[in-house]
């Protein structure tokens, strides 16, 4: 089945339609945020561009949700997920208004970064909630297709949002940084406002959980949520298949992160004049465009092979494809190798992710899904931060090393061999209750 065919089939579900609109609007606004932050951290000519400095930027961007996630994520299993989406959108709208005020007032940079990081942290919470609630709005037999279509539409929306910001930058080259920031922030605020309105069209109980709990006092909440997250991790490990799927996702994300950091540095130092931040950003934007092609192909082909190959074997195949891409990149830091590898690796990572999402959703009870995807996001962020830290140690100033690229290829092969031996059926375990 094609992406268009899957979308037409899923579109018959009113719940899926409403959730899709919320995600598209939400990630469109996020795309504008992400462009501004990427420019500030990685393409500002007043900042360094080595792998170590980029690693620091990744840590600043991803650490907040990694630290906060364990405490707020289990709320996905405690509170109505529609309420989380609604108030999450409201929070992002309020934070956007605050940032606009700070920019207009010329506030210190740390206040802007703190507000932006809070907004991104809320976004990760919202996306985890959407993923956990997806099985409640689509039939079980269409879950794989939904896991292909919805993230792809979200990714496209984020890319469109980022493109709008990039186009504004190129069309208004003489505008001040504050004016460009305000333009992107206002546009993202409009998208967040629309996402807030769209969320009100989702039924309050439509996305679960089955048995939401009333609020407790803060101390009880923290104690209960910590215990529940630990129980959720034990459940996934005992269940086996979701635990292994999360592990392979994190490992694949770490390898992808190494290439991502290398692509940023190569874009600045090899594909463009290192002193020209605009050229470096333009080169990296092209790399992201080719990566988007890979994501799109994965969304089309993964469901197409869904009836012919198991999720487990598809993940092994994607790991092999990732190895091929890294061998190609080891040829040299030329534009054609980087762009080709961007397409192939992105296909492999997204194809594997779609299968992992389906395994975790399929083999995890609804009462634990929120915690499962909180652990998913934690593993995702820790892997990405770790990849940046490793890149800071192993990558040269140019961002490219044949030995590193071949080493990543070998790692892909090793992961494929290990996961090929992993169990394919979940074990029967007792589902932990939320008290």
N, C-alpha and C positions, 0 to 999 in steps of 0.2 A: 504493500500500500504506500502511496505517496503522502507527503506532508499535507498537501491540500485535501486528499481523500480522508486522511485521519481527522483533520480539522473539521471537515464537513460532518463526519460521523459523530465526533464529540460535541459539535455545536448543537446537536439536538438536546443535549442536557442543559437545562436552564442554569443549574448550579455551576457547571463548567463555564458557561458563557459569562456569568457574573464574575466568577473568580478570575477568568482570563482578562476581562476589562480592568479589574483592580491591579493585576500584575503588570499589564502593559503600561498603564499610567504610572504606577509606582516606580518601575524600573526605568521608564523614560526620564523621570525626574532624577533618579539616581545617576543616570549616565552623565548628566550635566555636572553633578557634584564630582563624580569620579574624574572627569576631564580636568576640572580646575585643580583638584588635589594632585593628580599626576603631573600637571604642569609645575605646580609649586614645589613638589618634592623631587622630581626627576629631570625636569627640563628648564629649570630656572638657571640662567647663566651665572648668577651670583652664588650658586651652590655647587658642591662637588658632584662628580658624576661617576665615581669609582663604584665597584661592586659593594664595598663596605658601606659607603654612604647610602646607596640604594637599599641595602639590607636594613639600615637604621630606619629608613622611610617605611619599609614594609612592616617593621616591628611596631612603629608608632601607629600605623593604620590598622593593623590586625589584632594587636594585643588587647585593646579594650574589650572587644566582644569575646575573645578567648577567656578573659578573666571574669567578665560579667555573665557570660553564657551559662555556666553551671548553676547560677542562682536564679536567673530569669527564665531559662529554657524550660524547666519542668512545669512552668505555669501553662505551657501549651497543653499539658495533660490535666490541668486543674481548672482553668478558666475557659469560658466559651471562646473558641478560636475566632469567631466573627468579631467579638469584642476586642480581642487583641489586635486584629487588623485595623479596626476602626480607630482605636485610641493610639495605635502606632502611627497611623497616617496623620492624626491630629498632632501628635508629638513632633513629627518631622516638619509639619507645616509651621508649628510654633518655633521650632529651632531655626528654620529657614528665615522667618521674620526676624528673629533675634540676630542672626548673622548679617542680614541686610542692615539692621540698625548699627551693628558693630562696624561694618565696612564704612557706612556713611559717617560714623563718628570718628573714624581713624583709630579704632581701638588697637591695643597691642596684638601682635600676631598670635601669641599663645591663646588668647581668648577665641580667635577665629578657628584655630586648629582644634581646640577643645570642643567647640560647638559642632564643627564638621564631623569630628570623630564620634560624638554622641549620635549624630544623625545617621552615620554609617552603621553604628552599633544597633540602633533601632531597626534599620533596614534588614540586617541579618536575622533579627528576631522575627520580623514580619515574613521574610522569605521562608524561614524554617516552619512557621505556622501554616503558610500556604501549602508547603510540601506535606506536612502532617495531615492536613485536612483534605487533601486531594482525593484519597480513596473514599471519602464520604460523598463526593459529588459526581463520581463517574463509576460505571459498572466495573466489576473486577476484571472482566475480560478485555477492557479497554484501558487498563491502567498503564501498560507499557507504552501505548500510543500517547496517552496523556502526559507521561513522563518525558516523552520526546517533544511533543508540541508545546507544552506550556513553558518550560525553560527556554526553548528556542525563541518563542515569541518574546519572552522577557529579555533575552540577550539581544535580539534585534532592536527592541525598544530602547534598551540602554545604549546600544550603538548609535541609534538615531539621535537620542538625546545628546550623546557626546559629539556627534557630527554637527549638530546645530551649534553647539558651543564652539567647535573648531572653526566652522564656517564664519561665525561672528568674529572670531579672532583674526582670520585672514582678510575679511572684508573691511574691518575697522582697525587697521594696523596702527593708527595713531592714537587710538583710544587709550586712556589710562588703564592700569591694571585694575583699579577700583571700579571703573565703569564696566569693564568686561566681566568682572566678578558679579557686579550687581545685575547685569543682564542675564547671566546664567542662573543666578540665585532666584530672581523673580520668575523666570521661566520654569525652574524646577518647583518653585512654590505653587505655581498654577497647576502643575502636574500633580503635586501632592494634594492640593485642594480637590481636584477632580477625583483622585483616588479615594479620598475621604468620602465624597458623595457617593461614589460607586459602591463602596463597602456597605453603605446603608441599604443597598438593594439585596444584599445577601441575608437570608434568614438567620436570626440570632442563634438558633440551634442547628443550623444546616451543616456546619462543618465539625460538629462534635466539640468536646468529647461526650461520650454517652452519659457519663455521670459527673457533671461539673460540681466543684466544691465551692462552698461559701468562703469568703475571706476570713483569715485568721489574723491574729496580731502579728506584728513584724517578726518578733523573736521566734514564734512558733512556725511562721512561714519559712524562715531561713533554715531552721533545724529540720523541718519536714522535707523541704526541697532538697537539702543536701543528702538526706537519707534516701530520698526517692531516686536521685540521680545515681547514687551508688547501686541501689537495687536495679535500676535500669541497665547499668553496665553489666551487672552480674547476670541479668536475664539474657542480654544479647550474647554474652559469652557462653552461657549454658545452651542457648538456642543454636549456636555454632555458625550457621550460614550468615546471619546478619553481621556477626562479629568479624568473620573473615572478609566479608564484603567491605565493611568499613575500613579494615586494615589495608586492603588492596587499594581502596580509593585514596587513603592518606599517602601510601607509598607512591602511587602514580602522580598524585598532586605534588609531592615533593620533587619528583623528577621533572615534572612540567614547570614547576617554579624555578628550577635551575635554568631551564631554557628561557623562561620569561625574563629573568634578571639579565641573562646574557643578551637577549634581544634588545633590551633597553640600552645597555652599555654599547653594544655594537651599533645601534641606530645613532647614538650620539657620537661615538668615537671613530667609527669606520665608514658608515654610510653617509655621514654628513660632517660638516665642519664642527669640531667640538665647541667652538666659540659661538656658533649660531644655534641657539636653543630652538628657534622656529623650524629650522631645517631638520634638527634631530627629532622634534615632535612630529613633523610631517612624515619622516621616514618610519617612525614607530607606528604612526597612524596607519600607514600602508600595511605594515606587518600585522596589525590588529585586524585590518580588513580581510587579509588572506586567512587569518585565523578564524574569522567569522564564517568564511566559506567552509572550513573544516567542520565547525560546529553545525552548520546547516546540513551538510552531507550526512553527519552522524544522525541528526534528527530524522532524515529521510530514510536512510538505509537500515538503522537499527530496528524500527518496527517492521520494515519490509522482510527482514530475515527472522522476525520474531517467531514465526511458525516453523522455521526450518532449523534453527540452531538454538540451543538452550542459553539462558542468560549466562551461565557459568562458562560455557565454551566461547561465547561472544566476548567476554572479558579477557579470556586467554588470547583470543585472536587480536583484540585491540592492543594488548601488551606487545604482541609480536609486531604489529604495524608501527607502534611507537618506536620499537627498536630499529626498524628500517629507516624511519625518519631521522633518527639520531646518527645513524651511519652516513646518511646523505649529508647531514650538516657537518660531519667531520671532514668532508672534502675541503671546505674552506669557508670563510666568512663572506662569501659573495652574495649579492642580492638574490640570485636565483635559488641558491641553496637555502638561504634563510626563509624566503617566501614559500618555497616548496615544503620545507620542514614545518613551517607554521601551519599550513593546510593539513598536512598528514598527522602531525602530533595532536593538533586540536581535534581532528576527527577521532583519533584513538582515545584521547582523554574524555571527550564528550560521550562517545559511544560506550566506553566503560562506565562512565558516571550514570548514564541512563539505566544500564543493566543493574548497577549497584543500588540505585534508588528503588528499582522494582523489587529486588531481592529483599531489601530492608522493609519496604512497605508490605510485601506479600507475607514475609515470615515473622512479622512483629505484630502483636495484638494492638488494637486501637488505643488501649489504655496506656501503652508504653511508647507509642510512636513519637510523641512530642519529645520525650527524653532521648529516644533513638536519634532523632534528627538534631537535637542539641549536641549530643556526642559527635554526630556527623560534622556539624559546623566547627566544633572545637578541634576535631582531628584535621579538618580542612585548613583551618587557620594556623594551627601549630605546624602542620606540614609546610605551609607556604612560608611562615617565618623561618623555619628550619632551613628551607631551601635557600633563602636569602643569606642566612648566616653561613651556610656551607659555600655558597657562591662567593662570599667575601673572602673565604680562605683559599679557594681553588682557582678562581678565575683571574686572569691577568687584567691589566688596565684596559685592554681592547675589548674584553668581554668574551673572547673566543679562544678555545684551546682544543686542539685535536684530541689530546688525551682525555680531557673531561668529557667531550662529546662521545667518544668511544666507550668511556666508562659508564655513561648513562645508558648507552645501548645495551651493554652487558647487564646492567641492572634490570632493564626491562625484560630481557630474556630470563634472568633468574626469577623475577616475580612471576612470569608466566609459568615457569616450571613448577614453582611452589603452589600457585593457585590451581593448577591443573590437578594437583593431588589433594586439594581440599574437599571436604564433604559437600555434597550437593543437596542433601535433604536436611531440613531442620529437625532438631530433637524436640520431643514433647517435654515441656517444662511448665511449672506453675506460674501464671502471670502475677507479678507483684501488684498488690492493690495500692490505691492512693487513699490514705486515711484522712 
